[in-house]
Amino acid sequence: MFETVKGLVTSYMKNPRSIILAVISAKSERATQIVLKYAGEIDPEGSRTLGIITKPDTLDAGGEGEQSYVDLARNK
């Protein structure tokens, strides 16, 4: 089942006319959010990728996790 979903998602992402909307949750570790990997491989320059970070209020203020998501939002 996973391979079917992965194939469908990546086929849409590979279309040069598609905009990649990468929605990730701040409640989860960045490393576990596979959409970032796919978007980075398919659109390495980020010219078609728009990132959305949900639930940023769940992060600890000033913590390592917060800085990680701030860096991501700044494209670092």
mmJSON file of the N, C-alpha and C atoms, coordinates in Angstrom:
{"data_MODEL":{"atom_site":{
"group_PDB":["ATOM","ATOM","ATOM","ATOM","ATOM","ATOM","ATOM","ATOM","ATOM","ATOM","ATOM","ATOM","ATOM","ATOM","ATOM","ATOM","ATOM","ATOM","ATOM","ATOM","ATOM","ATOM","ATOM","ATOM","ATOM","ATOM","ATOM","ATOM","ATOM","ATOM","ATOM","ATOM","ATOM","ATOM","ATOM","ATOM","ATOM","ATOM","ATOM","ATOM","ATOM","ATOM","ATOM","ATOM","ATOM","ATOM","ATOM","ATOM","ATOM","ATOM","ATOM","ATOM","ATOM","ATOM","ATOM","ATOM","ATOM","ATOM","ATOM","ATOM","ATOM","ATOM","ATOM","ATOM","ATOM","ATOM","ATOM","ATOM","ATOM","ATOM","ATOM","ATOM","ATOM","ATOM","ATOM","ATOM","ATOM","ATOM","ATOM","ATOM","ATOM","ATOM","ATOM","ATOM","ATOM","ATOM","ATOM","ATOM","ATOM","ATOM","ATOM","ATOM","ATOM","ATOM","ATOM","ATOM","ATOM","ATOM","ATOM","ATOM","ATOM","ATOM","ATOM","ATOM","ATOM","ATOM","ATOM","ATOM","ATOM","ATOM","ATOM","ATOM","ATOM","ATOM","ATOM","ATOM","ATOM","ATOM","ATOM","ATOM","ATOM","ATOM","ATOM","ATOM","ATOM","ATOM","ATOM","ATOM","ATOM","ATOM","ATOM","ATOM","ATOM","ATOM","ATOM","ATOM","ATOM","ATOM","ATOM","ATOM","ATOM","ATOM","ATOM","ATOM","ATOM","ATOM","ATOM","ATOM","ATOM","ATOM","ATOM","ATOM","ATOM","ATOM","ATOM","ATOM","ATOM","ATOM","ATOM","ATOM","ATOM","ATOM","ATOM","ATOM","ATOM","ATOM","ATOM","ATOM","ATOM","ATOM","ATOM","ATOM","ATOM","ATOM","ATOM","ATOM","ATOM","ATOM","ATOM","ATOM","ATOM","ATOM","ATOM","ATOM","ATOM","ATOM","ATOM","ATOM","ATOM","ATOM","ATOM","ATOM","ATOM","ATOM","ATOM","ATOM","ATOM","ATOM","ATOM","ATOM","ATOM","ATOM","ATOM","ATOM","ATOM","ATOM","ATOM","ATOM","ATOM","ATOM","ATOM","ATOM","ATOM","ATOM","ATOM","ATOM","ATOM","ATOM","ATOM","ATOM","ATOM","ATOM","ATOM","ATOM","ATOM","ATOM","ATOM","ATOM"],
"id":[1,2,3,4,5,6,7,8,9,10,11,12,13,14,15,16,17,18,19,20,21,22,23,24,25,26,27,28,29,30,31,32,33,34,35,36,37,38,39,40,41,42,43,44,45,46,47,48,49,50,51,52,53,54,55,56,57,58,59,60,61,62,63,64,65,66,67,68,69,70,71,72,73,74,75,76,77,78,79,80,81,82,83,84,85,86,87,88,89,90,91,92,93,94,95,96,97,98,99,100,101,102,103,104,105,106,107,108,109,110,111,112,113,114,115,116,117,118,119,120,121,122,123,124,125,126,127,128,129,130,131,132,133,134,135,136,137,138,139,140,141,142,143,144,145,146,147,148,149,150,151,152,153,154,155,156,157,158,159,160,161,162,163,164,165,166,167,168,169,170,171,172,173,174,175,176,177,178,179,180,181,182,183,184,185,186,187,188,189,190,191,192,193,194,195,196,197,198,199,200,201,202,203,204,205,206,207,208,209,210,211,212,213,214,215,216,217,218,219,220,221,222,223,224,225,226,227,228],
"type_symbol":["N","C","C","N","C","C","N","C","C","N","C","C","N","C","C","N","C","C","N","C","C","N","C","C","N","C","C","N","C","C","N","C","C","N","C","C","N","C","C","N","C","C","N","C","C","N","C","C","N","C","C","N","C","C","N","C","C","N","C","C","N","C","C","N","C","C","N","C","C","N","C","C","N","C","C","N","C","C","N","C","C","N","C","C","N","C","C","N","C","C","N","C","C","N","C","C","N","C","C","N","C","C","N","C","C","N","C","C","N","C","C","N","C","C","N","C","C","N","C","C","N","C","C","N","C","C","N","C","C","N","C","C","N","C","C","N","C","C","N","C","C","N","C","C","N","C","C","N","C","C","N","C","C","N","C","C","N","C","C","N","C","C","N","C","C","N","C","C","N","C","C","N","C","C","N","C","C","N","C","C","N","C","C","N","C","C","N","C","C","N","C","C","N","C","C","N","C","C","N","C","C","N","C","C","N","C","C","N","C","C","N","C","C","N","C","C","N","C","C","N","C","C","N","C","C","N","C","C"],
"label_atom_id":["N","CA","C","N","CA","C","N","CA","C","N","CA","C","N","CA","C","N","CA","C","N","CA","C","N","CA","C","N","CA","C","N","CA","C","N","CA","C","N","CA","C","N","CA","C","N","CA","C","N","CA","C","N","CA","C","N","CA","C","N","CA","C","N","CA","C","N","CA","C","N","CA","C","N","CA","C","N","CA","C","N","CA","C","N","CA","C","N","CA","C","N","CA","C","N","CA","C","N","CA","C","N","CA","C","N","CA","C","N","CA","C","N","CA","C","N","CA","C","N","CA","C","N","CA","C","N","CA","C","N","CA","C","N","CA","C","N","CA","C","N","CA","C","N","CA","C","N","CA","C","N","CA","C","N","CA","C","N","CA","C","N","CA","C","N","CA","C","N","CA","C","N","CA","C","N","CA","C","N","CA","C","N","CA","C","N","CA","C","N","CA","C","N","CA","C","N","CA","C","N","CA","C","N","CA","C","N","CA","C","N","CA","C","N","CA","C","N","CA","C","N","CA","C","N","CA","C","N","CA","C","N","CA","C","N","CA","C","N","CA","C","N","CA","C","N","CA","C","N","CA","C","N","CA","C","N","CA","C","N","CA","C","N","CA","C"],
"label_alt_id":[null,null,null,null,null,null,null,null,null,null,null,null,null,null,null,null,null,null,null,null,null,null,null,null,null,null,null,null,null,null,null,null,null,null,null,null,null,null,null,null,null,null,null,null,null,null,null,null,null,null,null,null,null,null,null,null,null,null,null,null,null,null,null,null,null,null,null,null,null,null,null,null,null,null,null,null,null,null,null,null,null,null,null,null,null,null,null,null,null,null,null,null,null,null,null,null,null,null,null,null,null,null,null,null,null,null,null,null,null,null,null,null,null,null,null,null,null,null,null,null,null,null,null,null,null,null,null,null,null,null,null,null,null,null,null,null,null,null,null,null,null,null,null,null,null,null,null,null,null,null,null,null,null,null,null,null,null,null,null,null,null,null,null,null,null,null,null,null,null,null,null,null,null,null,null,null,null,null,null,null,null,null,null,null,null,null,null,null,null,null,null,null,null,null,null,null,null,null,null,null,null,null,null,null,null,null,null,null,null,null,null,null,null,null,null,null,null,null,null,null,null,null,null,null,null,null,null,null],
"label_comp_id":["MET","MET","MET","PHE","PHE","PHE","GLU","GLU","GLU","THR","THR","THR","VAL","VAL","VAL","LYS","LYS","LYS","GLY","GLY","GLY","LEU","LEU","LEU","VAL","VAL","VAL","THR","THR","THR","SER","SER","SER","TYR","TYR","TYR","MET","MET","MET","LYS","LYS","LYS","ASN","ASN","ASN","PRO","PRO","PRO","ARG","ARG","ARG","SER","SER","SER","ILE","ILE","ILE","ILE","ILE","ILE","LEU","LEU","LEU","ALA","ALA","ALA","VAL","VAL","VAL","ILE","ILE","ILE","SER","SER","SER","ALA","ALA","ALA","LYS","LYS","LYS","SER","SER","SER","GLU","GLU","GLU","ARG","ARG","ARG","ALA","ALA","ALA","THR","THR","THR","GLN","GLN","GLN","ILE","ILE","ILE","VAL","VAL","VAL","LEU","LEU","LEU","LYS","LYS","LYS","TYR","TYR","TYR","ALA","ALA","ALA","GLY","GLY","GLY","GLU","GLU","GLU","ILE","ILE","ILE","ASP","ASP","ASP","PRO","PRO","PRO","GLU","GLU","GLU","GLY","GLY","GLY","SER","SER","SER","ARG","ARG","ARG","THR","THR","THR","LEU","LEU","LEU","GLY","GLY","GLY","ILE","ILE","ILE","ILE","ILE","ILE","THR","THR","THR","LYS","LYS","LYS","PRO","PRO","PRO","ASP","ASP","ASP","THR","THR","THR","LEU","LEU","LEU","ASP","ASP","ASP","ALA","ALA","ALA","GLY","GLY","GLY","GLY","GLY","GLY","GLU","GLU","GLU","GLY","GLY","GLY","GLU","GLU","GLU","GLN","GLN","GLN","SER","SER","SER","TYR","TYR","TYR","VAL","VAL","VAL","ASP","ASP","ASP","LEU","LEU","LEU","ALA","ALA","ALA","ARG","ARG","ARG","ASN","ASN","ASN","LYS","LYS","LYS"],
"label_asym_id":["A","A","A","A","A","A","A","A","A","A","A","A","A","A","A","A","A","A","A","A","A","A","A","A","A","A","A","A","A","A","A","A","A","A","A","A","A","A","A","A","A","A","A","A","A","A","A","A","A","A","A","A","A","A","A","A","A","A","A","A","A","A","A","A","A","A","A","A","A","A","A","A","A","A","A","A","A","A","A","A","A","A","A","A","A","A","A","A","A","A","A","A","A","A","A","A","A","A","A","A","A","A","A","A","A","A","A","A","A","A","A","A","A","A","A","A","A","A","A","A","A","A","A","A","A","A","A","A","A","A","A","A","A","A","A","A","A","A","A","A","A","A","A","A","A","A","A","A","A","A","A","A","A","A","A","A","A","A","A","A","A","A","A","A","A","A","A","A","A","A","A","A","A","A","A","A","A","A","A","A","A","A","A","A","A","A","A","A","A","A","A","A","A","A","A","A","A","A","A","A","A","A","A","A","A","A","A","A","A","A","A","A","A","A","A","A","A","A","A","A","A","A","A","A","A","A","A","A"],
"label_entity_id":["1","1","1","1","1","1","1","1","1","1","1","1","1","1","1","1","1","1","1","1","1","1","1","1","1","1","1","1","1","1","1","1","1","1","1","1","1","1","1","1","1","1","1","1","1","1","1","1","1","1","1","1","1","1","1","1","1","1","1","1","1","1","1","1","1","1","1","1","1","1","1","1","1","1","1","1","1","1","1","1","1","1","1","1","1","1","1","1","1","1","1","1","1","1","1","1","1","1","1","1","1","1","1","1","1","1","1","1","1","1","1","1","1","1","1","1","1","1","1","1","1","1","1","1","1","1","1","1","1","1","1","1","1","1","1","1","1","1","1","1","1","1","1","1","1","1","1","1","1","1","1","1","1","1","1","1","1","1","1","1","1","1","1","1","1","1","1","1","1","1","1","1","1","1","1","1","1","1","1","1","1","1","1","1","1","1","1","1","1","1","1","1","1","1","1","1","1","1","1","1","1","1","1","1","1","1","1","1","1","1","1","1","1","1","1","1","1","1","1","1","1","1","1","1","1","1","1","1"],
"label_seq_id":[1,1,1,2,2,2,3,3,3,4,4,4,5,5,5,6,6,6,7,7,7,8,8,8,9,9,9,10,10,10,11,11,11,12,12,12,13,13,13,14,14,14,15,15,15,16,16,16,17,17,17,18,18,18,19,19,19,20,20,20,21,21,21,22,22,22,23,23,23,24,24,24,25,25,25,26,26,26,27,27,27,28,28,28,29,29,29,30,30,30,31,31,31,32,32,32,33,33,33,34,34,34,35,35,35,36,36,36,37,37,37,38,38,38,39,39,39,40,40,40,41,41,41,42,42,42,43,43,43,44,44,44,45,45,45,46,46,46,47,47,47,48,48,48,49,49,49,50,50,50,51,51,51,52,52,52,53,53,53,54,54,54,55,55,55,56,56,56,57,57,57,58,58,58,59,59,59,60,60,60,61,61,61,62,62,62,63,63,63,64,64,64,65,65,65,66,66,66,67,67,67,68,68,68,69,69,69,70,70,70,71,71,71,72,72,72,73,73,73,74,74,74,75,75,75,76,76,76],
"pdbx_PDB_ins_code":[null,null,null,null,null,null,null,null,null,null,null,null,null,null,null,null,null,null,null,null,null,null,null,null,null,null,null,null,null,null,null,null,null,null,null,null,null,null,null,null,null,null,null,null,null,null,null,null,null,null,null,null,null,null,null,null,null,null,null,null,null,null,null,null,null,null,null,null,null,null,null,null,null,null,null,null,null,null,null,null,null,null,null,null,null,null,null,null,null,null,null,null,null,null,null,null,null,null,null,null,null,null,null,null,null,null,null,null,null,null,null,null,null,null,null,null,null,null,null,null,null,null,null,null,null,null,null,null,null,null,null,null,null,null,null,null,null,null,null,null,null,null,null,null,null,null,null,null,null,null,null,null,null,null,null,null,null,null,null,null,null,null,null,null,null,null,null,null,null,null,null,null,null,null,null,null,null,null,null,null,null,null,null,null,null,null,null,null,null,null,null,null,null,null,null,null,null,null,null,null,null,null,null,null,null,null,null,null,null,null,null,null,null,null,null,null,null,null,null,null,null,null,null,null,null,null,null,null],
"Cartn_x":[0.816,0.0,0.863,1.935,2.812,3.43,3.878,4.508,3.525,2.264,1.247,1.059,0.937,0.759,2.005,3.18,4.437,4.533,4.195,4.239,3.293,2.103,1.122,1.587,2.044,2.485,3.693,4.687,5.889,5.617,4.672,4.349,3.768,2.936,2.407,3.502,4.381,5.447,6.442,6.656,7.623,7.116,5.824,5.263,5.779,6.495,7.077,6.039,4.788,3.727,3.065,3.466,2.872,3.609,2.855,3.427,3.412,4.547,4.656,4.322,3.231,2.823,3.238,4.322,4.884,4.37,3.361,2.764,3.366,3.991,4.595,4.108,4.136,3.69,4.891,4.844,5.919,5.865,4.8,4.691,5.573,6.013,6.837,8.255,9.181,10.569,10.671,11.509,11.697,12.164,13.021,13.607,12.567,11.447,10.43,9.409,9.51,8.53,9.071,8.636,9.202,8.942,7.933,7.648,8.843,9.599,10.786,11.84,11.989,12.947,12.529,11.271,10.783,10.896,10.479,10.536,11.983,12.897,14.309,14.917,14.493,15.007,14.407,13.12,12.414,12.574,12.634,12.771,13.911,15.159,16.297,16.481,16.072,16.207,15.062,14.004,12.863,12.018,12.146,11.411,9.925,9.535,8.121,7.571,8.349,7.948,7.548,6.401,5.924,5.74,6.41,6.337,5.343,4.6,3.658,4.012,4.229,4.518,3.291,2.663,1.49,1.882,1.066,1.212,2.539,3.001,4.259,4.156,2.933,2.747,3.081,3.273,3.603,5.1,5.908,7.353,7.715,8.79,9.288,10.02,9.616,10.23,11.721,12.524,13.972,14.645,13.874,14.436,15.067,15.747,16.419,15.41,14.27,13.229,12.704,12.514,12.032,13.031,14.303,15.332,15.403,15.199,15.218,14.125,12.927,11.825,11.964,12.576,12.847,13.836,14.866,15.837,15.167,14.278,13.56,12.715,12.015,11.176,12.021,13.244,14.151,14.931,14.625,15.266,16.754,17.132,18.534,18.746],
"Cartn_y":[-1.193,0.0,1.262,1.255,2.422,2.751,1.742,1.966,2.582,2.184,2.741,4.231,4.586,5.987,6.792,6.232,6.916,7.18,6.192,6.35,7.428,7.46,8.466,9.871,10.013,11.317,11.824,10.977,11.424,11.689,10.982,11.256,12.658,13.079,14.449,15.464,15.151,16.074,16.261,15.229,15.303,16.123,16.324,17.121,18.554,19.075,20.414,21.528,21.227,22.235,22.204,21.264,21.13,21.998,22.533,23.212,22.202,22.054,21.101,21.829,21.447,22.018,21.027,21.344,20.446,20.872,20.181,20.485,19.54,20.134,19.333,19.829,18.953,19.275,19.496,20.556,20.825,19.86,19.073,18.091,16.871,16.693,15.544,15.99,15.067,15.351,15.615,16.552,16.859,15.642,14.846,13.699,12.655,12.62,11.611,12.078,13.297,13.84,13.693,12.643,12.196,13.163,14.011,14.958,15.89,16.173,17.02,16.332,15.027,14.263,14.256,13.939,13.891,15.258,16.306,17.649,18.05,17.707,18.03,17.301,16.062,15.281,15.738,16.014,16.327,17.794,18.69,20.129,20.682,20.327,20.702,22.215,23.001,24.454,25.072,24.316,24.813,25.826,25.865,26.858,26.55,25.294,24.914,24.446,24.605,24.074,25.199,25.015,25.936,25.13,25.54,24.806,25.434,24.589,25.01,24.244,24.958,24.325,24.522,23.407,23.485,23.243,23.69,23.497,24.022,25.203,25.722,26.086,26.27,26.613,25.459,24.258,23.107,23.012,23.826,23.791,24.539,24.114,24.811,26.071,27.208,28.487,28.454,28.785,28.816,27.462,26.408,25.068,24.719,23.589,23.117,22.848,22.292,22.005,23.266,24.3,25.572,26.126,26.118,26.645,25.833,24.539,23.68,24.085,24.352,24.745,26.179,27.058,28.428,28.374,27.554,27.39,26.833,25.883,25.323,26.388,27.196,28.257,29.295,29.477,30.427,29.801,28.543,27.818,27.567,27.329,27.053,25.573],
"Cartn_z":[0.0,0.0,0.0,0.828,0.912,-0.442,-1.16,-2.463,-3.46,-3.393,-4.283,-4.006,-2.735,-2.346,-2.707,-2.419,-2.742,-4.245,-5.056,-6.504,-6.995,-6.441,-6.838,-6.452,-5.218,-4.734,-5.523,-5.695,-6.407,-7.881,-8.471,-9.884,-10.036,-9.099,-9.141,-8.855,-7.909,-7.558,-8.694,-9.488,-10.596,-11.779,-11.869,-12.958,-12.822,-13.818,-13.707,-13.587,-13.876,-13.744,-12.371,-11.535,-10.204,-9.194,-8.251,-7.094,-5.957,-5.301,-4.204,-2.91,-2.291,-1.011,0.072,0.753,1.769,3.144,3.632,4.935,5.971,6.994,8.05,9.407,10.379,11.729,12.64,13.406,14.366,15.543,15.646,16.733,16.474,15.241,14.877,14.558,14.679,14.319,12.82,12.448,11.023,10.247,10.841,10.148,9.758,10.454,10.17,9.139,8.676,7.746,6.325,5.685,4.417,3.265,3.393,2.316,2.08,3.133,2.973,2.111,2.294,1.499,0.029,-0.213,-1.598,-2.266,-1.58,-2.156,-2.461,-1.557,-1.769,-2.949,-3.154,-4.284,-5.61,-5.613,-6.847,-7.245,-6.263,-6.523,-5.67,-6.01,-5.152,-4.986,-5.969,-5.855,-5.06,-4.863,-4.112,-4.859,-6.162,-6.946,-7.069,-6.855,-6.939,-5.605,-4.545,-3.248,-2.299,-1.661,-0.638,0.634,1.687,2.943,3.914,4.595,5.628,6.895,7.987,9.274,10.165,10.535,11.401,12.854,13.754,15.198,15.764,15.337,15.881,17.359,17.863,19.271,20.212,19.67,20.519,20.817,20.17,20.396,21.668,22.332,23.512,23.072,23.634,23.272,23.568,22.578,22.736,22.682,22.481,22.452,21.116,21.097,19.884,18.764,19.115,18.124,17.478,18.276,17.732,16.718,17.079,16.181,14.896,14.994,13.818,12.831,13.342,12.469,11.971,12.768,12.305,11.145,11.272,10.194,8.937,9.112,7.978,7.295,8.074,7.52,6.771,7.197,6.543,5.391,5.108,4.002,4.252,5.477,5.813,5.976],
"occupancy":[1.0,1.0,1.0,1.0,1.0,1.0,1.0,1.0,1.0,1.0,1.0,1.0,1.0,1.0,1.0,1.0,1.0,1.0,1.0,1.0,1.0,1.0,1.0,1.0,1.0,1.0,1.0,1.0,1.0,1.0,1.0,1.0,1.0,1.0,1.0,1.0,1.0,1.0,1.0,1.0,1.0,1.0,1.0,1.0,1.0,1.0,1.0,1.0,1.0,1.0,1.0,1.0,1.0,1.0,1.0,1.0,1.0,1.0,1.0,1.0,1.0,1.0,1.0,1.0,1.0,1.0,1.0,1.0,1.0,1.0,1.0,1.0,1.0,1.0,1.0,1.0,1.0,1.0,1.0,1.0,1.0,1.0,1.0,1.0,1.0,1.0,1.0,1.0,1.0,1.0,1.0,1.0,1.0,1.0,1.0,1.0,1.0,1.0,1.0,1.0,1.0,1.0,1.0,1.0,1.0,1.0,1.0,1.0,1.0,1.0,1.0,1.0,1.0,1.0,1.0,1.0,1.0,1.0,1.0,1.0,1.0,1.0,1.0,1.0,1.0,1.0,1.0,1.0,1.0,1.0,1.0,1.0,1.0,1.0,1.0,1.0,1.0,1.0,1.0,1.0,1.0,1.0,1.0,1.0,1.0,1.0,1.0,1.0,1.0,1.0,1.0,1.0,1.0,1.0,1.0,1.0,1.0,1.0,1.0,1.0,1.0,1.0,1.0,1.0,1.0,1.0,1.0,1.0,1.0,1.0,1.0,1.0,1.0,1.0,1.0,1.0,1.0,1.0,1.0,1.0,1.0,1.0,1.0,1.0,1.0,1.0,1.0,1.0,1.0,1.0,1.0,1.0,1.0,1.0,1.0,1.0,1.0,1.0,1.0,1.0,1.0,1.0,1.0,1.0,1.0,1.0,1.0,1.0,1.0,1.0,1.0,1.0,1.0,1.0,1.0,1.0,1.0,1.0,1.0,1.0,1.0,1.0,1.0,1.0,1.0,1.0,1.0,1.0],
"B_iso_or_equiv":[0.0,0.0,0.0,0.0,0.0,0.0,0.0,0.0,0.0,0.0,0.0,0.0,0.0,0.0,0.0,0.0,0.0,0.0,0.0,0.0,0.0,0.0,0.0,0.0,0.0,0.0,0.0,0.0,0.0,0.0,0.0,0.0,0.0,0.0,0.0,0.0,0.0,0.0,0.0,0.0,0.0,0.0,0.0,0.0,0.0,0.0,0.0,0.0,0.0,0.0,0.0,0.0,0.0,0.0,0.0,0.0,0.0,0.0,0.0,0.0,0.0,0.0,0.0,0.0,0.0,0.0,0.0,0.0,0.0,0.0,0.0,0.0,0.0,0.0,0.0,0.0,0.0,0.0,0.0,0.0,0.0,0.0,0.0,0.0,0.0,0.0,0.0,0.0,0.0,0.0,0.0,0.0,0.0,0.0,0.0,0.0,0.0,0.0,0.0,0.0,0.0,0.0,0.0,0.0,0.0,0.0,0.0,0.0,0.0,0.0,0.0,0.0,0.0,0.0,0.0,0.0,0.0,0.0,0.0,0.0,0.0,0.0,0.0,0.0,0.0,0.0,0.0,0.0,0.0,0.0,0.0,0.0,0.0,0.0,0.0,0.0,0.0,0.0,0.0,0.0,0.0,0.0,0.0,0.0,0.0,0.0,0.0,0.0,0.0,0.0,0.0,0.0,0.0,0.0,0.0,0.0,0.0,0.0,0.0,0.0,0.0,0.0,0.0,0.0,0.0,0.0,0.0,0.0,0.0,0.0,0.0,0.0,0.0,0.0,0.0,0.0,0.0,0.0,0.0,0.0,0.0,0.0,0.0,0.0,0.0,0.0,0.0,0.0,0.0,0.0,0.0,0.0,0.0,0.0,0.0,0.0,0.0,0.0,0.0,0.0,0.0,0.0,0.0,0.0,0.0,0.0,0.0,0.0,0.0,0.0,0.0,0.0,0.0,0.0,0.0,0.0,0.0,0.0,0.0,0.0,0.0,0.0,0.0,0.0,0.0,0.0,0.0,0.0],
"pdbx_formal_charge":[null,null,null,null,null,null,null,null,null,null,null,null,null,null,null,null,null,null,null,null,null,null,null,null,null,null,null,null,null,null,null,null,null,null,null,null,null,null,null,null,null,null,null,null,null,null,null,null,null,null,null,null,null,null,null,null,null,null,null,null,null,null,null,null,null,null,null,null,null,null,null,null,null,null,null,null,null,null,null,null,null,null,null,null,null,null,null,null,null,null,null,null,null,null,null,null,null,null,null,null,null,null,null,null,null,null,null,null,null,null,null,null,null,null,null,null,null,null,null,null,null,null,null,null,null,null,null,null,null,null,null,null,null,null,null,null,null,null,null,null,null,null,null,null,null,null,null,null,null,null,null,null,null,null,null,null,null,null,null,null,null,null,null,null,null,null,null,null,null,null,null,null,null,null,null,null,null,null,null,null,null,null,null,null,null,null,null,null,null,null,null,null,null,null,null,null,null,null,null,null,null,null,null,null,null,null,null,null,null,null,null,null,null,null,null,null,null,null,null,null,null,null,null,null,null,null,null,null],
"auth_seq_id":[1,1,1,2,2,2,3,3,3,4,4,4,5,5,5,6,6,6,7,7,7,8,8,8,9,9,9,10,10,10,11,11,11,12,12,12,13,13,13,14,14,14,15,15,15,16,16,16,17,17,17,18,18,18,19,19,19,20,20,20,21,21,21,22,22,22,23,23,23,24,24,24,25,25,25,26,26,26,27,27,27,28,28,28,29,29,29,30,30,30,31,31,31,32,32,32,33,33,33,34,34,34,35,35,35,36,36,36,37,37,37,38,38,38,39,39,39,40,40,40,41,41,41,42,42,42,43,43,43,44,44,44,45,45,45,46,46,46,47,47,47,48,48,48,49,49,49,50,50,50,51,51,51,52,52,52,53,53,53,54,54,54,55,55,55,56,56,56,57,57,57,58,58,58,59,59,59,60,60,60,61,61,61,62,62,62,63,63,63,64,64,64,65,65,65,66,66,66,67,67,67,68,68,68,69,69,69,70,70,70,71,71,71,72,72,72,73,73,73,74,74,74,75,75,75,76,76,76],
"auth_comp_id":["MET","MET","MET","PHE","PHE","PHE","GLU","GLU","GLU","THR","THR","THR","VAL","VAL","VAL","LYS","LYS","LYS","GLY","GLY","GLY","LEU","LEU","LEU","VAL","VAL","VAL","THR","THR","THR","SER","SER","SER","TYR","TYR","TYR","MET","MET","MET","LYS","LYS","LYS","ASN","ASN","ASN","PRO","PRO","PRO","ARG","ARG","ARG","SER","SER","SER","ILE","ILE","ILE","ILE","ILE","ILE","LEU","LEU","LEU","ALA","ALA","ALA","VAL","VAL","VAL","ILE","ILE","ILE","SER","SER","SER","ALA","ALA","ALA","LYS","LYS","LYS","SER","SER","SER","GLU","GLU","GLU","ARG","ARG","ARG","ALA","ALA","ALA","THR","THR","THR","GLN","GLN","GLN","ILE","ILE","ILE","VAL","VAL","VAL","LEU","LEU","LEU","LYS","LYS","LYS","TYR","TYR","TYR","ALA","ALA","ALA","GLY","GLY","GLY","GLU","GLU","GLU","ILE","ILE","ILE","ASP","ASP","ASP","PRO","PRO","PRO","GLU","GLU","GLU","GLY","GLY","GLY","SER","SER","SER","ARG","ARG","ARG","THR","THR","THR","LEU","LEU","LEU","GLY","GLY","GLY","ILE","ILE","ILE","ILE","ILE","ILE","THR","THR","THR","LYS","LYS","LYS","PRO","PRO","PRO","ASP","ASP","ASP","THR","THR","THR","LEU","LEU","LEU","ASP","ASP","ASP","ALA","ALA","ALA","GLY","GLY","GLY","GLY","GLY","GLY","GLU","GLU","GLU","GLY","GLY","GLY","GLU","GLU","GLU","GLN","GLN","GLN","SER","SER","SER","TYR","TYR","TYR","VAL","VAL","VAL","ASP","ASP","ASP","LEU","LEU","LEU","ALA","ALA","ALA","ARG","ARG","ARG","ASN","ASN","ASN","LYS","LYS","LYS"],
"auth_asym_id":["A","A","A","A","A","A","A","A","A","A","A","A","A","A","A","A","A","A","A","A","A","A","A","A","A","A","A","A","A","A","A","A","A","A","A","A","A","A","A","A","A","A","A","A","A","A","A","A","A","A","A","A","A","A","A","A","A","A","A","A","A","A","A","A","A","A","A","A","A","A","A","A","A","A","A","A","A","A","A","A","A","A","A","A","A","A","A","A","A","A","A","A","A","A","A","A","A","A","A","A","A","A","A","A","A","A","A","A","A","A","A","A","A","A","A","A","A","A","A","A","A","A","A","A","A","A","A","A","A","A","A","A","A","A","A","A","A","A","A","A","A","A","A","A","A","A","A","A","A","A","A","A","A","A","A","A","A","A","A","A","A","A","A","A","A","A","A","A","A","A","A","A","A","A","A","A","A","A","A","A","A","A","A","A","A","A","A","A","A","A","A","A","A","A","A","A","A","A","A","A","A","A","A","A","A","A","A","A","A","A","A","A","A","A","A","A","A","A","A","A","A","A","A","A","A","A","A","A"],
"auth_atom_id":["N","CA","C","N","CA","C","N","CA","C","N","CA","C","N","CA","C","N","CA","C","N","CA","C","N","CA","C","N","CA","C","N","CA","C","N","CA","C","N","CA","C","N","CA","C","N","CA","C","N","CA","C","N","CA","C","N","CA","C","N","CA","C","N","CA","C","N","CA","C","N","CA","C","N","CA","C","N","CA","C","N","CA","C","N","CA","C","N","CA","C","N","CA","C","N","CA","C","N","CA","C","N","CA","C","N","CA","C","N","CA","C","N","CA","C","N","CA","C","N","CA","C","N","CA","C","N","CA","C","N","CA","C","N","CA","C","N","CA","C","N","CA","C","N","CA","C","N","CA","C","N","CA","C","N","CA","C","N","CA","C","N","CA","C","N","CA","C","N","CA","C","N","CA","C","N","CA","C","N","CA","C","N","CA","C","N","CA","C","N","CA","C","N","CA","C","N","CA","C","N","CA","C","N","CA","C","N","CA","C","N","CA","C","N","CA","C","N","CA","C","N","CA","C","N","CA","C","N","CA","C","N","CA","C","N","CA","C","N","CA","C","N","CA","C","N","CA","C","N","CA","C","N","CA","C","N","CA","C","N","CA","C","N","CA","C"],
"pdbx_PDB_model_num":[1,1,1,1,1,1,1,1,1,1,1,1,1,1,1,1,1,1,1,1,1,1,1,1,1,1,1,1,1,1,1,1,1,1,1,1,1,1,1,1,1,1,1,1,1,1,1,1,1,1,1,1,1,1,1,1,1,1,1,1,1,1,1,1,1,1,1,1,1,1,1,1,1,1,1,1,1,1,1,1,1,1,1,1,1,1,1,1,1,1,1,1,1,1,1,1,1,1,1,1,1,1,1,1,1,1,1,1,1,1,1,1,1,1,1,1,1,1,1,1,1,1,1,1,1,1,1,1,1,1,1,1,1,1,1,1,1,1,1,1,1,1,1,1,1,1,1,1,1,1,1,1,1,1,1,1,1,1,1,1,1,1,1,1,1,1,1,1,1,1,1,1,1,1,1,1,1,1,1,1,1,1,1,1,1,1,1,1,1,1,1,1,1,1,1,1,1,1,1,1,1,1,1,1,1,1,1,1,1,1,1,1,1,1,1,1,1,1,1,1,1,1,1,1,1,1,1,1]
}}}
